[in-house]
């Protein structure tokens, strides 16, 4: 699979249309509250597992139908990325992805 250029991304966005992302936009109307809820979920999992991991940066992003969640090490930094469109911003769906990733 080759790299994607800006024109291809814009064409895909146009093809998907606003309707595709409407549930996501509705779910994250208050980004600060949404972020706080995700943090609380992660902390609940860590507490239940009695786990105190090394510091990890978590990025919550909106992409164009990219993968749901993944972790990597970049320049000796632990990073996890949660792509909200994979769960349409729904917190219960995001909870499942966080539980899976924290288990690792």
N, C-alpha and C positions, 0 to 999 in steps of 0.2 A: 504494500500500500504506500503510495507516494505522499509527499507533503501536500497540504491543502493551502491554496492561496486565498487572499482576501476576497477576491471576486467569487470564488466557490463558497466561501463562508456566507457572504451576503446573499447569494442565490439561495442557499439552503435556508437561511433565516426567513427570506421572503416566501419560500415554498411552504415552510412550516406555519408561518403566520402567527399573529398575536394569540389566536385561540389556543394554540398548543401550549403557550406559556401562561395563560390566564390563571389556572389553579395555583401555579407556583407564585405568581405575583400576589394573589390573594392571601396565600399562606404566610408570606413574609412582609406584610404591610408594616410591621413594627420590627425592623431589623435588630435593634438592641435587645428587645424582649425575646426574639427568636434565638439570637445568639446565646443569651443567658440560659434559655431552656436547654439548648444543646450542651452547654457546659455542665449544667446540673445533671443531665442524663449521664454524661461521661463520668462525672464524679460518683454518681450512684453505682455505676458498674464497677468502678475501681474500688470503692469502699466494700461492695459485696464480695469482690474477689480478694480483698485484703492485699491489693497490689499497689505498689508505689513505683511506677515506671520512671525511666529517665525522662527529662524534659522533652516534649514533642510539640512542634508547631503544628497547628491544625488550621487548614485553609478550607473555608466553605465557599464554594464558587458556583456560578451558573455558567454552563458551557452550552454547547450545541450537541446534545445527545451523547455526551462522552461517558466514560465508564462511571460506575456508581461510587466507589471509594477505593483508595489505594494508599499505600505507604511506601516511602523510600528514604534513602539517606542521601543528602546533598551537602557537600562541603562539611561533612561530619555533623550535620544537623538532621535529627529525626523529623520527618514531615509526613503528615497524613492529609489527604485531600478528599473532601466529600463534595460530590457534584449534585447539587440540589435538584436539577431537572430529572434525575433518575428516580426521585421519589416525589416529584412535583411539590416539594416543600412540606409534605405531610410528615409531622413529627413522629408518628408511630412507625412509619416506614424508615425514617432516619434513625430511629432508636434501634431497629434491627441491624442496620449497617454499622452503627457505632458499636453495638454489642459484638458483632463479628470481628471488627477491626481491633477492638480492645482485647479480645480473647487472644489475638496473636501476640 
